[in-house]
Amino acid sequence: MKNSNQKEKVKQIIAHKAGLEPREILDDLFFGDDLNLGELELTEILEELEELFKIDLLAEQSEIESVKDLYDALEEKLE
């Protein structure tokens, strides 16, 4: 993700859900395996990002498995 301010916001939202510090959220972490976040938490994260950035992300949920997937989907929507 190019915009570091947006990336930081995404990290903060994920970190809050996962009970971690934003600096602990790495691109190669998977929501289920690494962050112990299920479908419901991922849906909540996407809804929060949709509201923040005024975009539609829930349609992409089945393709989002890692933090990098989320950055890529978000970047594509923000272009």
Salt bridges, closest charged atoms under 4 A:
ASP27 OD2 - LYS7 NZ 3.40
GLU44 OE1 - LYS17 NZ 2.70
GLU60 OE2 - LYS77 NZ 3.11
ASP72 OD2 - LYS68 NZ 2.88
GLU75 OE2 - LYS2 NZ 3.54
